[in-house]
Amino acid sequence: ALWWAGDGGKQDSKEAARLFGLSCATGELVACAALGSLYQAGDGVPQDAAKAVGYLEKACTTTVPDGCYNLGQLVRQGLGTSADPARAATLYRRACEGGDPAGCGWLGLMHAEGAGVAADPARAARLFVQACDGGWIEGCFNAGVADAKGDGVPRDNARAGQAFQRACKGGVERACQVLDRQRAKRGKRAKA
């Protein structure tokens, strides 16, 4: 992991991949997840979605939730495996239950869209808040949208504004744009 992050020396993704491979071969599931992520991104190894899927499947346990999340991303998109929204939703659920906030957020999106699971706007809204509270800033934006539209929750513009503010501060440009539009509307009303 130190080679990958560059802690204590120069970053070397190739060496990190080699070491993650050795550790994964001994059953170290966190290393399998990391190696899968490297293959997914093509970082230090040739990009190979099929290899990424193999390593992430090995890693996808409740003790390695980011392995389930990353595998869910590949399965949802049909990269290295066939696209399967229901399986992706199951993987996101496992990631979420293991504490991965991005897994919660993507499971929320699946429930919002009815992709691979029954459409359930209320559950989607709860998952967006859980993702946001866990640090996945996109979840804050999605929670704001649900609050602003009253999608699965009672409409609450104040709560939506707080969620958009948090997302904007976290770097979600769309949230900043929503806040700018809201400010512009308030400015127009004040002049009228």
C-alpha positions as CSV (number, residue, x, y, z in Angstrom):
1,A,0.0,0.0,0.0
2,L,2.9,2.4,0.7
3,W,4.2,1.9,-2.9
4,W,0.7,2.7,-4.2
5,A,0.3,5.9,-2.1
6,G,3.9,7.0,-2.4
7,D,4.2,7.1,1.4
8,G,7.8,7.1,2.5
9,G,9.1,7.2,-1.1
10,K,8.3,7.5,-4.7
11,Q,4.8,6.2,-5.8
12,D,5.2,3.1,-7.8
13,S,1.9,1.6,-9.0
14,K,3.7,-1.3,-10.8
15,E,5.5,-2.4,-7.6
16,A,2.3,-1.9,-5.7
17,A,0.4,-4.2,-8.1
18,R,3.1,-6.8,-7.8
19,L,3.0,-6.7,-4.0
20,F,-0.8,-6.7,-3.9
21,G,-0.8,-9.7,-6.2
22,L,1.5,-11.6,-3.8
23,S,-0.6,-10.7,-0.8
24,C,-3.9,-11.5,-2.6
25,A,-2.5,-14.9,-3.5
26,T,-2.1,-15.6,0.2
27,G,-5.7,-14.7,0.9
28,E,-5.3,-11.1,1.9
29,L,-8.7,-9.8,0.6
30,V,-7.9,-6.1,1.0
31,A,-4.9,-6.6,-1.3
32,C,-7.3,-8.4,-3.8
33,A,-9.6,-5.4,-3.7
34,A,-6.7,-3.0,-4.3
35,L,-5.3,-5.0,-7.1
36,G,-8.8,-5.2,-8.7
37,S,-9.0,-1.4,-8.4
38,L,-5.6,-1.1,-10.2
39,Y,-6.8,-3.3,-13.0
40,Q,-10.1,-1.3,-13.2
41,A,-8.2,2.0,-13.6
42,G,-5.2,0.7,-15.5
43,D,-2.9,2.0,-12.8
44,G,0.5,0.2,-12.8
45,V,-1.0,-2.6,-14.8
46,P,-2.8,-2.7,-18.2
47,Q,-6.5,-1.8,-17.8
48,D,-8.4,-5.1,-17.8
49,A,-12.0,-5.1,-16.6
50,A,-12.2,-8.9,-16.6
51,K,-9.1,-9.2,-14.3
52,A,-10.6,-6.5,-12.1
53,V,-13.8,-8.4,-11.8
54,G,-11.9,-11.6,-10.8
55,Y,-9.9,-9.9,-8.1
56,L,-12.9,-7.8,-6.9
57,E,-15.1,-11.0,-6.7
58,K,-12.5,-12.5,-4.5
59,A,-12.4,-9.4,-2.3
60,C,-16.2,-8.8,-2.1
61,T,-16.9,-9.7,1.5
62,T,-18.5,-7.6,4.2
63,T,-14.9,-7.0,5.5
64,V,-13.8,-5.4,2.2
65,P,-16.8,-3.3,1.3
66,D,-15.0,-1.2,-1.3
67,G,-14.3,-4.4,-3.2
68,C,-18.1,-5.0,-3.4
69,Y,-18.7,-1.4,-4.5
70,N,-16.0,-1.5,-7.2
71,L,-17.4,-4.8,-8.5
72,G,-20.9,-3.4,-8.5
73,Q,-19.7,-0.5,-10.7
74,L,-18.2,-3.0,-13.2
75,V,-21.3,-5.3,-13.1
76,R,-23.7,-2.3,-13.5
77,Q,-21.8,-1.1,-16.6
78,G,-21.1,-4.6,-18.0
79,L,-17.3,-4.2,-18.0
80,G,-15.4,-7.4,-17.8
81,T,-18.7,-9.2,-17.2
82,S,-22.3,-9.0,-18.4
83,A,-24.3,-6.1,-17.2
84,D,-26.7,-7.2,-14.5
85,P,-28.5,-4.4,-12.6
86,A,-29.9,-6.8,-10.0
87,R,-26.5,-8.2,-9.2
88,A,-25.0,-4.7,-9.1
89,A,-27.7,-3.7,-6.6
90,T,-26.9,-6.7,-4.4
91,L,-23.2,-5.8,-4.5
92,Y,-24.0,-2.2,-3.6
93,R,-26.1,-3.4,-0.7
94,R,-23.2,-5.6,0.6
95,A,-20.9,-2.6,0.3
96,C,-23.3,-0.3,2.1
97,E,-23.9,-2.9,4.9
98,G,-20.1,-3.1,5.2
99,G,-19.9,0.7,5.7
100,D,-19.0,1.9,2.2
101,P,-20.9,5.2,1.7
102,A,-20.5,5.1,-2.1
103,G,-22.2,1.7,-2.0
104,C,-25.1,3.2,-0.1
105,G,-25.3,6.1,-2.6
106,W,-25.4,3.8,-5.6
107,L,-27.9,1.5,-4.0
108,G,-30.0,4.6,-3.5
109,L,-29.7,5.5,-7.2
110,M,-30.8,2.0,-8.1
111,H,-33.9,2.3,-5.9
112,A,-34.6,5.8,-7.3
113,E,-34.5,4.5,-10.9
114,G,-36.0,1.1,-10.2
115,A,-32.9,-0.5,-11.8
116,G,-32.3,-4.1,-10.6
117,V,-34.5,-3.5,-7.6
118,A,-38.0,-2.2,-7.0
119,A,-38.4,1.5,-7.3
120,D,-38.5,2.9,-3.7
121,P,-38.0,6.7,-3.5
122,A,-38.3,6.6,0.3
123,R,-35.5,4.0,0.6
124,A,-33.5,5.9,-2.0
125,A,-33.7,9.1,0.0
126,R,-32.6,7.4,3.2
127,L,-29.7,5.8,1.4
128,F,-28.7,9.2,0.0
129,V,-28.6,10.6,3.5
130,Q,-26.6,7.6,4.8
131,A,-24.1,8.1,1.9
132,C,-23.8,11.8,2.6
133,D,-23.4,11.3,6.3
134,G,-20.7,8.7,5.6
135,G,-18.7,11.1,3.5
136,W,-19.8,10.3,-0.1
137,I,-20.5,13.9,-1.2
138,E,-22.5,12.9,-4.3
139,G,-25.0,11.4,-1.8
140,C,-25.5,14.9,-0.4
141,F,-26.4,16.2,-3.8
142,N,-28.9,13.3,-4.3
143,A,-30.4,13.9,-0.9
144,G,-30.8,17.6,-1.8
145,V,-32.6,16.7,-5.0
146,A,-35.0,14.3,-3.1
147,D,-35.7,16.9,-0.5
148,A,-36.3,19.7,-3.1
149,K,-38.6,17.5,-5.1
150,G,-40.3,15.7,-2.2
151,D,-39.3,12.5,-3.8
152,G,-39.6,9.8,-1.1
153,V,-39.6,12.4,1.7
154,P,-41.7,15.4,2.5
155,R,-40.6,18.4,0.4
156,D,-38.2,20.4,2.5
157,N,-36.4,23.3,0.8
158,A,-34.4,24.2,3.9
159,R,-33.0,20.7,4.3
160,A,-32.4,20.5,0.5
161,G,-30.4,23.8,0.7
162,Q,-28.3,22.3,3.5
163,A,-27.6,19.2,1.5
164,F,-26.7,21.2,-1.6
165,Q,-24.4,23.4,0.5
166,R,-22.6,20.4,1.9
167,A,-22.2,18.9,-1.6
168,C,-21.0,22.2,-3.1
169,K,-18.4,22.6,-0.3
170,G,-17.3,19.0,-1.1
171,G,-16.7,19.9,-4.8
172,V,-20.0,18.8,-6.5
173,E,-20.3,21.5,-9.1
174,R,-24.0,20.7,-9.9
175,A,-24.8,21.5,-6.3
176,C,-23.1,24.9,-6.6
177,Q,-25.1,25.6,-9.7
178,V,-28.3,24.8,-7.9
179,L,-27.4,27.1,-5.1
180,D,-26.5,29.9,-7.6
181,R,-29.9,29.5,-9.3
182,Q,-31.7,29.6,-5.9
183,R,-29.8,32.8,-5.0
184,A,-30.6,34.4,-8.3
185,K,-34.3,33.6,-7.9
186,R,-34.3,35.1,-4.4
187,G,-32.5,38.2,-5.7
188,K,-35.2,38.6,-8.4
189,R,-38.0,38.2,-5.9
190,A,-36.4,40.8,-3.6
191,K,-36.3,43.3,-6.5
192,A,-39.9,42.7,-7.6
